[in-house]
Structures are given as C-alpha cells and as structure tokens.
Amino acid sequence: MYADNGTKFVAIVNRKEPAPRVMNAIGHLMIGLTSSMQSEEVAALHYDNLDAGIASLISHHPFIVLESKNSNQIWTAYQQARAASLKTNLFISQMIGQSAADQVRATAEAKIEDVECIAMALFGAANDVDAVTKRFSLFKRFATADA
C-alpha cells in the first residue's frame, strides 16, 4: 500500500467514451485543477536522473483513475464533491469544439439535459474523496469503437 495517501487526486471517466476523448479530458482536467491550487497543495516532486537525462515533476499525491457506467454517475459525484467542498473539475461534451471560444460558448449555453459528462477530477483528503468515489471501480479499459 502506498504510504503517502492522506490526500489524493482522483479522475472518474465515463467508460462509454472513446480513449482519445477520455485522455484529452483527463489532461485538461488535471491542468485546470492543479492551476487552481497552491503549489504546496500540488506537491510536485523532482524525479531526476542525471545519468539518463531525466528531469520530471511528478505528484507526491496518489492519482487514481476510476470509471463510471455513464454520465449521470459522474454528474452525481461532481455534485457530491462540490457539496463536500472538495476541489473539483468537470469535463463535458460541450468542451469539445473547433476553438476555445466555441467551447466556452457551448458550455455557457448548454441546457442541463444536454450535458454529457466525459470525466471529472477531484482532490482532497482521502477520507472525503473516498466518500464520493466509493461506488466506482478502478478504470480497466477503454471503450471500443463499437461500444
């Protein structure tokens, strides 16, 4: 068991979504989430190896990827995480488009019934995060093209 697990990052992905869309969403979610945090909260550690020329910054906190059965499960988890005052970030279908301006506009204009949750990220004390994410299982696979 990983020793440094008092706080953690978790991403929940909609297993019905294709791999490229999920990977894109996770990248955007984590950049956005960590950008809203203080550097001491993010706690990136230097993983360097001079001999191999490796200079990486990697999170001190665990990063777990879970999967949901559908968009509604992510939406419910997002609402619970916000109610628990956890740091959250949500990626919806309207955030995919031809330009950032188009995406921002589509997101602002979306009706709740048209929102399809692709993924969400959250961060906080492990007990608080676990209370929101306990019903999700570890991510195991990407959706196939015909899923």
N, C-alpha and C positions, 0 to 999 in steps of 0.2 A: 504494500500500500504506500502511496506517495505521502511523504511526511509533511510537506508544506501545503496543506489543504484547508486552512482556516477560511480562506476566501477563494473564489474561483470564477472563471468565465465559463459560460455555457452557451452554445448555439443550438437552437432547435430548428430542424429543417423539415420541410414538407416532403415526404418521401415520394409523392406523386410528381414532383418537379424533376426535369432533366438535370443531369450532372452539371453542365456548363452554367445553367441558371443558378443552381444552388451554390456553386463555387464563387460565382460573381457576387451573389448576395452575401455570403459569409465574408468575403473580402471587404465589401463596402460597409457591412455592419460593424466589423471589428475596427476599421479605421475610424468610423464615426463614433463608436462607443469610447474607444481609448482617447480620441481627441477631446472628448468632453470630460475626461478625468484628469486629476492632478498626477504629475509624473511619479510621485511616491505611491500612488494607488496602483498604477500600471505595473510598476516594479520590474522593468525590463532589465535582465541581467546580460552581461557580456559573456558570450561563449566564443572565446577566441582560441586560435591555434596558429601561432606564428609560423611553424614549420609547414603547415598545409595552406597558409594564407586565408584562413577562415576568420571572419570578423562578423559575428551575428549577435543581434539583440533578440533575446527570447524571453517570454513572460516567465516570471517567477511563479505565478499562479497557475494551477491546472487549467487546461482548456479542454472541455468535454463537448462532443457533438452528439446530440440526441436526435431522434426522428419522431415526427408526428404522423398520424394517419391522414390528416387533412388540414386544411386552412383554419377551420373552426377551432381545432385544438390549440393551434398557435395563437389565435386571437384571444382565447380564454386565458392562456398562460401569460400573454402580454398584459392583459388587464389585471391579472392577479399580481404580477411582478410590479406593475406601477402602483397598485394599491399598497403593496408592501414596501414602497419607496426604494426598490432596487434600481440600479442603473440599467436601463433598457434601450434597445434599438430594434426597430421593426422594418423589414423589407417586404414591400407589397408589389403586386404586378404592375401598378401604375408607375413604379420607379424604373421601368424598362422602357426606353424610347429612343428617338433619334438624337436628342440632345438633352443636356441637363435642364435647360429651360422648359422643354416639353415634359420632362419627367416631373419637375416641380409643379408645373401647372396641372398635369393629370392627377397628381397626388392631392393637390388642394381641391380639385373639383370632384373627386371621386365620391360617390354615394356609398355608404357602408355596405349595402348589399352587393356592390360591385368589387369590393376589396377582396383580393385573393392573397393570402399570406404565403410568402415563399419561405421566409426564415425570420428568426428573431435571435437576438443576443442579449444576455443579461450578465450582470456581475454583482457580487456581494458576498456577504458572509455565507459560508457553505450551508448552514442550517436554514437560512432564509431562502437561498436558491433551491435547495433540495425540497422545501415545502411547495414550491411552484412546479418543480420539474419531476417529482417522484413518479408520476404516472407514465412518463416517457421512457422508451428503451434506448440503448446505445444505437447510434447510427450504424447500419450494417452494409447497406448497398445503395447504389443509385438506381433511379427508375430507368427502365429500358425504354426505347423509343416507342414501343407498342404498349406500354403500361398505362 
